[in-house]
Amino acid sequence: MELEPLDLDAWNRKEHFEHYFSNVPCTYSMTTKLDITPLIQAGVKLYPTMLYLLASAVNQYPEFRMDLDTEGRPGVYPVMHPCYTVFHKDSQTFSNLWTEFTEDYGAFCRAYQQDLERYGSVKHMMAKPDVPANNFPVSMVPWESFDGFNLNLQNGYRYLPPIFTIGKYTQSDGRYQIPLSVQVNHAVCDGFHVCRFLATLREWIADPLFLQR
């Protein structure tokens, strides 16, 4: 899908973008715990549900759908699709799959299951071909819960889409929590934007009707 170019002169973040993209290029990460008790109680499959919720929130806010065009100019994709990891126990390696995002939760989960059945055993790093440019990465680390997670991107300051890492969920006092790390480029995303994203994610997780869209 075509990247929609930004009018930099009309963009209220032009000064911030240029500062954090050129003068002080940096990314940052924020790790938090999400209360997924409603999801556990609903008995849904956790990984595709988290992918759906993350993609829904990503597509809610333009700062999470930004990228650079071939000439290095920032723009916004109309929609982003999750590109996620699957683990191969026999080789102890992982592969990346991607599933086209749709607002219909049931349709998304069915597409995820079809992708998993068709490409889940492929050992190539990019197991499903034709990865669209308008994708964002999600990694699952189901063996350990964590309080902090940071990717040290080498020469990665030109990468604008968000990167998500999910850990092992834990139970305490009848509640279930899962760690989520969000890594963003400061040129397009401030702390306010990450916190708003997380607030939206929490709201949807707590709403039993959201997955019935």
C-alpha positions as CSV (number, residue, x, y, z in Angstrom):
1,M,0.0,0.0,0.0
2,E,1.3,3.4,-0.9
3,L,2.8,5.6,1.7
4,E,0.9,8.9,2.0
5,P,3.5,11.7,2.1
6,L,3.4,14.4,4.8
7,D,3.4,18.1,4.1
8,L,6.3,18.8,6.4
9,D,5.7,22.6,6.4
10,A,2.2,22.0,7.7
11,W,3.1,19.3,10.2
12,N,3.1,20.5,13.8
13,R,5.9,18.0,14.6
14,K,8.3,19.2,11.9
15,E,10.8,20.7,14.3
16,H,10.6,17.7,16.6
17,F,11.1,15.3,13.7
18,E,14.1,17.1,12.3
19,H,15.7,17.4,15.8
20,Y,15.3,13.7,16.7
21,F,15.9,12.4,13.2
22,S,19.0,14.4,12.3
23,N,20.4,16.3,15.2
24,V,19.9,13.9,18.1
25,P,18.8,10.6,16.4
26,C,17.5,8.2,18.9
27,T,15.0,5.5,19.7
28,Y,13.6,4.6,23.1
29,S,11.6,1.8,24.6
30,M,8.9,1.6,27.3
31,T,8.1,-1.7,29.1
32,T,4.8,-2.2,31.0
33,K,2.5,-4.9,32.3
34,L,-0.9,-5.4,30.8
35,D,-3.7,-7.0,32.8
36,I,-5.0,-9.7,30.4
37,T,-7.4,-11.3,32.9
38,P,-10.4,-10.6,30.6
39,L,-8.7,-12.4,27.7
40,I,-7.7,-15.4,29.9
41,Q,-11.3,-15.6,31.3
42,A,-12.7,-15.4,27.7
43,G,-10.6,-18.4,26.7
44,V,-9.3,-16.8,23.5
45,K,-6.1,-17.8,21.8
46,L,-3.7,-15.3,23.3
47,Y,-1.1,-14.7,20.6
48,P,-3.4,-13.9,17.7
49,T,-5.6,-11.9,20.0
50,M,-2.6,-9.8,21.2
51,L,-1.6,-9.4,17.5
52,Y,-5.1,-8.2,16.7
53,L,-5.2,-5.8,19.6
54,L,-1.8,-4.4,18.8
55,A,-2.6,-3.9,15.1
56,S,-5.9,-2.3,16.0
57,A,-4.1,0.2,18.2
58,V,-1.4,0.8,15.7
59,N,-4.0,1.6,13.0
60,Q,-5.7,4.0,15.4
61,Y,-2.9,6.5,15.5
62,P,-0.9,7.9,12.6
63,E,2.4,8.2,14.5
64,F,2.5,4.4,14.7
65,R,2.0,4.1,10.9
66,M,4.9,6.2,9.8
67,D,7.7,5.3,7.5
68,L,10.1,6.8,5.0
69,D,9.7,6.8,1.2
70,T,12.4,5.9,-1.2
71,E,13.7,9.4,-1.1
72,G,13.8,9.5,2.7
73,R,10.7,11.6,3.2
74,P,8.3,10.7,6.1
75,G,4.8,9.6,5.3
76,V,1.9,7.6,6.8
77,Y,0.5,4.3,5.7
78,P,-3.3,4.0,5.7
79,V,-3.0,0.6,7.3
80,M,-0.3,-1.5,8.9
81,H,-0.1,-5.3,9.2
82,P,1.6,-7.3,12.0
83,C,4.7,-9.3,11.1
84,Y,5.3,-11.7,14.0
85,T,7.7,-14.5,15.1
86,V,7.0,-18.2,15.4
87,F,9.4,-20.6,17.1
88,H,10.7,-23.9,15.8
89,K,11.4,-26.2,18.7
90,D,13.4,-28.7,16.7
91,S,15.9,-26.2,15.3
92,Q,15.6,-23.6,18.1
93,T,15.2,-20.9,15.5
94,F,12.4,-18.6,14.6
95,S,10.6,-17.4,11.5
96,N,8.6,-14.4,10.6
97,L,5.0,-14.6,9.4
98,W,2.6,-11.8,8.6
99,T,-1.1,-11.6,8.5
100,E,-3.2,-9.0,6.8
101,F,-5.0,-6.8,9.3
102,T,-8.8,-6.6,9.3
103,E,-11.0,-5.0,11.8
104,D,-13.1,-8.2,12.0
105,Y,-11.5,-10.1,14.9
106,G,-12.9,-13.5,13.8
107,A,-11.7,-13.0,10.3
108,F,-8.2,-11.9,11.5
109,C,-7.9,-15.0,13.7
110,R,-8.9,-17.3,10.9
111,A,-6.4,-15.7,8.6
112,Y,-3.7,-16.0,11.3
113,Q,-4.5,-19.7,11.7
114,Q,-4.3,-20.2,7.9
115,D,-1.0,-18.5,7.7
116,L,0.3,-20.6,10.7
117,E,-0.8,-23.8,9.1
118,R,0.6,-23.0,5.7
119,Y,3.9,-21.3,6.6
120,G,4.5,-22.1,10.3
121,S,6.8,-25.0,9.6
122,V,8.9,-23.2,7.0
123,K,12.3,-22.6,8.5
124,H,13.3,-19.5,6.4
125,M,13.6,-16.4,8.4
126,M,10.8,-14.8,6.3
127,A,8.6,-17.8,6.1
128,K,5.6,-16.2,4.4
129,P,6.6,-14.4,1.1
130,D,5.6,-11.0,-0.2
131,V,6.0,-9.2,3.1
132,P,4.3,-5.8,2.6
133,A,6.3,-2.6,3.3
134,N,3.4,-1.5,5.6
135,N,4.2,-3.9,8.3
136,F,5.3,-3.6,12.0
137,P,7.3,-6.3,13.9
138,V,6.1,-8.2,16.9
139,S,8.2,-10.7,18.8
140,M,7.0,-13.2,21.4
141,V,9.3,-14.4,24.2
142,P,7.0,-16.9,26.0
143,W,9.7,-18.4,28.3
144,E,10.3,-15.4,30.6
145,S,8.5,-12.5,32.0
146,F,10.5,-9.2,32.1
147,D,10.4,-5.7,33.5
148,G,12.5,-4.2,30.8
149,F,13.4,-5.0,27.2
150,N,15.4,-2.9,24.8
151,L,16.6,-3.4,21.3
152,N,19.9,-1.9,20.5
153,L,19.4,-0.8,16.9
154,Q,22.6,-0.4,14.9
155,N,22.2,2.3,12.3
156,G,18.5,1.9,12.9
157,Y,17.6,5.5,13.5
158,R,16.0,5.7,10.1
159,Y,13.5,3.0,11.0
160,L,10.2,4.6,12.0
161,P,7.6,1.9,12.6
162,P,7.1,0.7,16.2
163,I,8.5,-2.6,17.4
164,F,6.7,-4.7,20.0
165,T,8.0,-7.6,22.3
166,I,5.6,-9.7,24.4
167,G,6.8,-11.9,27.3
168,K,5.5,-14.7,29.4
169,Y,2.3,-13.9,31.4
170,T,2.2,-14.4,35.1
171,Q,-0.6,-14.9,37.7
172,S,-0.9,-13.1,41.0
173,D,-4.0,-12.8,43.3
174,G,-6.2,-14.2,40.5
175,R,-5.1,-11.6,37.9
176,Y,-3.0,-12.3,34.9
177,Q,-0.4,-9.8,33.6
178,I,1.8,-9.9,30.5
179,P,4.9,-7.7,29.8
180,L,4.9,-5.6,26.7
181,S,7.8,-3.6,25.4
182,V,7.2,-0.8,22.9
183,Q,10.2,0.6,21.0
184,V,9.7,3.7,18.9
185,N,11.7,6.3,17.0
186,H,11.6,9.6,19.0
187,A,11.4,11.5,15.7
188,V,7.8,10.5,15.3
189,C,6.7,9.3,18.7
190,D,7.0,11.0,22.1
191,G,6.2,9.6,25.5
192,F,2.6,11.0,25.2
193,H,1.9,9.0,22.1
194,V,3.2,5.7,23.7
195,C,1.2,6.3,26.8
196,R,-2.0,7.1,24.8
197,F,-1.4,3.9,22.8
198,L,-1.1,1.8,25.9
199,A,-4.2,3.4,27.5
200,T,-6.2,2.5,24.4
201,L,-4.8,-1.0,24.4
202,R,-5.8,-1.4,28.1
203,E,-9.3,-0.1,27.4
204,W,-9.9,-2.5,24.6
205,I,-8.5,-5.5,26.6
206,A,-10.9,-4.7,29.5
207,D,-13.9,-4.3,27.1
208,P,-15.5,-7.8,26.5
209,L,-17.4,-6.4,23.5
210,F,-14.3,-5.1,21.6
211,L,-13.4,-8.5,20.2
212,Q,-17.0,-8.9,18.9
213,R,-16.6,-6.2,16.3
